Amino acid sequence: MNKTVNLLGSTGSIGTQTLEVCRKYGISVNSLAARSSCDMLIGQAREFNPTAVCIYDEDCYTKLKNELFGSGIKVLCGMEGLCTLAADSNADITVNAVVGMVGLRPTLAAIESGMDIALANKETLVCGGKLVMESAAKKGVKILPIDSEHSAIFQSIMALRGERGNQFKGIILTASGGPFYGKKAEELENVTIEQALAHPNWSMGKKITVDSATMMNKGLELIEAMWLFDLPPESIEIVIHRQSILHSAVVFSDNAVIGQMGVPDMKIPIQFALTYPERYESLSKPLKLTEIGTLTFEKPDFDTFVCLKTAVEAAKIGGTAPAVVNGANEAATALFIDGKIGFTRIGELVRGAFDEIKSTDITDISDCLRADRKAREYVNSMSKAELCSR
């Protein structure tokens, strides 16, 4: 396939699967970027021979530069390096698969240079959706979703793009329910990191897997869907679908519902984003409905999953509220992964930041960054105070 990509987040779950798709179809890799997995990035660079690589963790820069000395590959680091790679127009598309708020600036840099984006970094739209969508419209840039749910919505809409009167009025956003489906808050008090990472259907990185366990992931996806498909939060229904076969669906003006189904494998949406509008044979196995047998759909438990409830409320308020909720969640989830707070404390800290920090309008990226910083400061100050009081 005559296509070239910039890949940010190449050593993570989405990044490595993106490279599988690149191998399968002969897609060239113009650049690679990772947070801190230096050895893995070195191996990828030697295999795909990109023009440039970037390591976000500046402590790894010297090792990366020394290992790739004489290869002809340019070595960059930090946020400036990420933005440079994202905006490199020698590629046809930039895949943003980094995790967290760190993905916002590279997305805006890519848009400013006129690059189409395959987006797996949901925080880009959660925190800076207004800025991103306005900039993309101004530059004529396509944003192709990689999240399985948003890809399903996009595919469902595109399936009817040639028909008249195919306006849609709502979205059914499906959620697996994570490893703690059916549990009540008191049952989650002593959850371990190992239990939180035991997702029933998907293999993902630690942060996203914990987000699925708290159901924050689905709240962030609702906000992302609002921006991608220009709908208010009231038009997006979250539905628990344990089998992860219907990846999401669209409700059209005549109440017809059209969705996309497939096995739970991220290579399907990754491949579609890279090959759009064409479809090719997939690396994923075919869906056999008779082997699945039953598909179930239920309402989420907003009382138990405080993160989900808070994210939905932030979506309705708008402004910097989603950035506050996201920043608090990133900080609290990191503390949980490091064993410094309990599982249910994530939701409590997210809720506390949401209640404490007033939402303001977004006029430029500094507003998003300020809200994110305040949220992280709140979480870290609260957790430090608790540790001191023990």
N, C-alpha and C positions, 0 to 999 in steps of 0.2 A: 504494500500500500504506500503510495507516495504522499506521506504525511510525516511531519516532524513535531515533537512536543518538548516543552519545558515541563519538568516534573518537580514540584515542590512537595517535600514529604516523602521522598522516594524509599525510605527504609521502614516506613510504617505499613500497616495492614493494607490500606488502599494503594499506597505507593508500590509495594511489591507485586500486588495483583495487576496494577497498571502495567508494570514491566512484563508480566506474563502475557498480557494482551499485545504489547509491543513486539515481543518475541514471535508470537503466533502469526502476526500480520506484517512483520517486517517494518513496523513503524520506527522511524529514526528518533533518537533521543538527542536533543540539542543541549540540554542542561539538566543537572540533577542537584537537589538540595535536601539536606537532612538537618535535624536538630543537633544530635550529639553522637549518633551511631557511626563513628568514624570508620571503623574497620569494614562495616557493611557498605558504607558509601564508597570506600576505596575499591572493593570488589565490584560494585556496580559500575564504577567509572572505568575500570579495566575491561569489563565486558562490553559496555555500550559506547565507549570512547566519545563522550560528549565534548562539546566545545568548552564548557565550563562547569564547575561544581561549586557548591557553597555549603559550608558547615555553620549553622547558626551559633553554636557554642564556640566562642572565640578561643577558649582554652584548647580546643582540638585543632585549631588552624595550622599550627606548626607541623604537627604530625601528618596531617592531610597533605600539606604542601610538599613535605619531604618525601612522602611515599609516592606522590605523583610527579616528582621532579623528572624532567626529560620526556614526559608523555605528550607534551604540547597542550595539555588541558589547563585552562586558567583556573586558579583556585581563589575563591572569595570567602568572606565570612560575615556574620552578623546580619542585622536587618537591612543594611545597605546592600549587602550581597544578595539577599533574598529578593529585594525589589529589582535589582539589576537583572537577575535571571528571569524573574516573572515578566519583565518588560522586553525581553530579547525577541525582536521581531524576525529573527532568523528561523524561528519555529512558526508553525501554523496555529498552534493552540497552547495555552498554559494550563496545566492541571494543578490546581491548588488543593493538595491533600494534607497540608499541615494541620495540626490540632491546636485549637484555641484562638484567642484574640490576636495572636501574633500573625494570623493570616490576613488581617484586614488591610494593612498597608501594601503588601505585595499585590493583592487583588486590585486595589486602586491604581497601583503603578502599571499593572498589565493593561487595565482599561485605558489609562491615559495614553499608552503607546498604541492603542488600537487592537490589542490582542483579544481574540475570543478566549473564553475561560470555561474549562470543565471544572465545576466547583464541588468539592467534597468538604470544604471548610465551612461548616454551617455558621460559625461565629462571625464570618464576614457579613452575612445578612442580618443576623440577630443584632449585632452591635451597630452596624453601619448601613443598614438596608436602604435608607433614604439616599445617602450619598452614593452608594454603589449603583443603584438602579437609575438614578438621575444621570450619573456619569456615563453608564453603559448606553442609555438612550441617546445621549448627546453624541457619543462617539460611534454609534451604530454597532456596538459590540454584542455578540451573542453570549449569554450565560447558560451553559448546558449543565443541568444538575446531575451529580453522581450519586447522592444519597438514594438508596433504593426506593424510598417513598416518593421523593420528588421526581425521580426519573419515571416512576410509574404514572404519576400525574401528567407529566410532560408527554409521555408516550400515548396516554389515553386521549389527550387533547389533539396531538398530532395525527392520531389514527383517523380523525374526522376533519382534518384541516381542509379537505376538498369539498366538504358539504356546506350548504347554506343553512343558516339557522342553528348552528352547532354551539351557540353560546352556552357556557357553563355557569352555574350559579353557586356551586358548593364543592367541597372536597371531603372525602372520607379518608382520614389519615390513620392507617393501621399501626398498631403497636403490639409487640410480642408479649408485653407485660413483664419481661425480664425474669430473673431467677426467683423473685419474691412475689410472684403473682398469687393472689389469694391471701396473703399475709396481712395482719393488722399491725399497727404501729408498735404495740407492746411486744410483738414477736420479733421485731427487728432490732431491739435494743443491743443485743450482743452479737450481731452479725460480724463475721470475720471478712477480711479482704479476699480470702480464697472463695468464700461463699458468694461474695458480690461479683467475682470475676467468672463465676460458673454460668455463663449465659446458655440458655437451652438451644438456641438456633444459630447464632452468629459467632464468628471468630473475629474479634476486634482488639484494638489496643486497650490498655488498662483504663485510661480516662473515659473513653467512650463506653466501655463496658460497665463501669461504675455509674455513668450517666443513665444507662439503660436500667440498671438496678434501682436507681432512685426515681426513674421515669422523667428526669430532667431532659433527657435526650428528646423525648416526644414533645415537651414544651418548647424546646429550642427549634424543633422541626416545624411546629405550628407557626412560629414567628417567621421562619425562613420561607414557608409556603405562602404566607401573607404577601411577602415582597416579590417572590418569584411569579406569583399568579394573580397579583393585584386583587386580593380578597380581604374583607375584614375578618377578624378572628371568629366572629359569630357564624360565619359561613363555612367554618372548618370543624368537622366532627372527628374527635379522636375515638377510635374503636379498638378494643383489645382483641387481637386475632392471634391466638397462641401458635398456630401452625406456620406463620410467616410465609404464606403462599400467595395470598392477595396482597400485593405490596402497597397498594392504595388505589383509590378510585375517584372518579369525577362525576358529579351530579349535574346533568344538563338541564336546560330550561324547561324541557318537557317531562322532567323527573326520571328520564332514562339514566341509568348508572352504568358507566363503562370503566373497567379497571384493568390492571395488568397483573398477570399471575406468572409465577416461575419458582423454581427452587430457590431457597435462600442462599444465594451466591452473588457476591458483589461484582464478579466479573461481567455479569450481564449489563448492569447500568454503566459500568466503566467503559465497556466496549461500545455501547450505544452512543455515549458522549463523544468518544474518539472517532467513530465511523459515521456519525450522523451526517446526512439523512439516510445513509445506506445501512443495510443489515447484512451480517455475514454469519456463517456457521460459528457457533459459540464453543468456548472451552468448557462451559457449564453443561451438566447432564440435563437431559430433557425432563420435563415435568410429567409424572404419571399420576393422574388424579385418582385412579383406582388404588394406587398404593398409599395415597394420603387418606382416603376414605371419607373423613369428615372435616369440614371447616366450621369453626365456631366464632361468634362475634359477641362481645360483651362491653358494657360501659366501664370506664376506668374508675378506680377508687381514689377520688381527689383528696379525701380526708387523710388516708394513710400516706399517700405520696405527695408530700407538701411541696416538693420542688416543682412537680407538674402543675399543681394549683397556682403556685406563685408565678410561674412562667406565663401561664394563660392570663393571669391578672395583669402582668407587665405588658403583655401584648395589647391588651385593651387600653391601657394608659398611654402607651407609645412613648415618644421622645427618647430620653436616655434610660428609661426604666428597664428595657431588655438588656442594655449594656451593664447595668448595675447587677441584675440577676445573674447574668452570665459570668461577670467578673467574680462575684461572690461564690458562685458554684465552682469555678476553676480553682479558686484559692482553697475552699473547703474540701473539695475532692482530693486535691494534692495532700492536704493534711491527713485525710482518711487513709490514702494509699501509703503514706509514711508512718501510719500507726499512731498519729498524735491525737486524733479525735475518733469518736464512735460513729457508726453509720448514720444513725438518726440525727446526729448533730449537723450533718450536711444540710438537711432541709431547714433546721432551726436557724442556722447562720444565714442561709440564703433568704429566708423570710425576714430575719432581723435586718439585713442590709436593705431589702426592699422597703420595709416599713420606715427605716431610719433616713435613707437618702432620697431626697426629693428629685423627681424627674424634671428635666428641663428640655427645651427644644434643641434639636441638632442643626447647627448651621455649617459646621465643618468637622474634620476628624478630631480636632482638639476636644470637642464636647464629648465624643465617644471615649477618648482616652482618659479624660478627667473622671468620667463616671466609672470607668473600669478601675482606675486607681483608687478612688474613694471606696469602692466595694471591697477591694482586696485589703485595703488598710483597715476597714471595719472588721473583716473576718480575722485578720492576723492579730489585731489588738484584742478582740474578744477571746481568741484562743490562748493568747499569752496571759491574759488576766486569769483565765480559768486554770492554767498550769501553775501560776504563782500562788493561787488560792488553795491548791491541793496540799 
